[in-house]
């Protein structure tokens, strides 16, 4: 099977749809960040949200955040009665050469999510391993229904 080719001034270049999608995504991110003001209380201007998976298990909510290269001392996990907030900062590396392409996020990040009413916020745990922060929010024990006798 042949690949489609794009012709430009003389040289034949192969078309890479994934590179074009990444470029489009980067341009849209820049456009949104420049057009939408930061929401008060949502972190610093220009803060970005890390990729996250949220899993609802039988006894807990598991949240996994991709934050490679971040030390655990540079991350803060805060819980209120109804919200979880994960924020921190990825420091930019000092470069000796010319950066030809940048795709990784640097700077402050902030992730906020509402917690379900059955969350046990007093027993939350967090673990950082291999660039993935796992936050475990246990579910509160269900109150069993009981029958109330009526007197009279």
N, C-alpha and C positions, 0 to 999 in steps of 0.2 A: 504494500500500500504506500502511496506517495503522500508526502506532506504538502499542504498548500504553501506557496512561496509568495512573499511580498517583494515587489521590485522597487528598488530605489536607485539612486544615481549610480548606475553601473554594477554594483555588487549584488549578488543574489543572497538574500537573507531568509532563513527559515522562520516561519511564523510560530511563536510560542504563546498559546492562549493563556497559559497560567501566568506568564510574566505580565501580559496585558491586564489580566484580572487583578494582580497584585498592584500594578501601577494605578489602576482605576480606584482600588480600595484606598490606597495611600492618598490620592488626590481628594477623594470624598471625605476622608478623615480630616485633612487639612481644611477643607471647605467648611465642614460642620464645626470644627474647633474655632475657626475664625468668625463664624456667623452667629453661633449660639453662645450667649454669655453663661458663665459658670453659675450653677444654682447655689444660693447661699447655703453653707453647711455641707456642701458636697465635696469639699477638698479644694485645693488650690486651682487657679485658672490653668487650663491645659492639662489637668490631671486626667489620666486614662484609667479604664477599668480592666483588670486582668481577665483572661479567659477563665471561666468557672463552670464546673459541673455540680449540680445539686441532685442528690439521690435521696429518695424517701424510702428508708428501710423500715422493718417492723418495729424497731425500738428507738430509732434516731434519724436525724437528718444529717447527711454527710455532704460537706461542701469541699470541693477540691479546686484550688486556685493554682494556675501556672504562673510562677514567678521565679524563673531560673536566675541564678547568680545573685540572689538576695540573701543576706545574712539574717538570721532570726531576730537580731537586735534592731534591724531596720524595718521591722514589720510590727504593726499594732493591730490587735483584734479586740474590738470593743462590742459589748452586748448591752442593750437596754431591754426593757420588757418586751418590746415588739420589733426590734431592729438589730441586725448585725452589721458591723462596719469593719472592713479590712482595709488598712491604708499603710503606706510606706513610700519608699523611694528607691529607685534603681539608679545608682551613680553611673555617669558616663565614663567610659574607659578613656585613658589618655592614649591618643593615637600618635604613631610616629610617621605613618605614611598618609597618603591621600585616600580619603574614604570615597570609594566609587559608588557604593550603594549602601543605604541604611534601611533595614526593615525591622529591626528590633526596637522595642519601646525603651526609652530612658526617661527619667524624671519621676515625678510623684504619681502614684496610682491610688485609686480610691474605689472600693466596691461596697455598695450598700444594698441590703435586701430586707424585706419585711419577714418576720418570723411568724409561723402559725401560732395560734393561741395555745396549743398543747405542748409548746416548747418548754423544757426544763432549763431555764437560763442560769440556774445556780450550779450546774454540773457540766459546763461546756469545756471541751478540751481541744487543743490544737497541736499539730505535729508538722514539722518541716523536714522533708526527705527528698533528695534528688530533684530539687527545684519545684516540688509540689507541696503546697500548704494544704493540709487536711484538717478541717474544723468539724468536730462532731458535736452536734446539739441533740442531747437525748430528749425523747418524748416523755412528758409527764404521764404518770400512771393514770389510766382511765378510772373514773369513779364508776363503780358498779351500781346499776340501778337497784333500788330496794323498795319493797312494798311498805307503805305506811298504812297502819290500821286506823280506821276511822272510829272514833268513840262516839257514843251517844245513842 
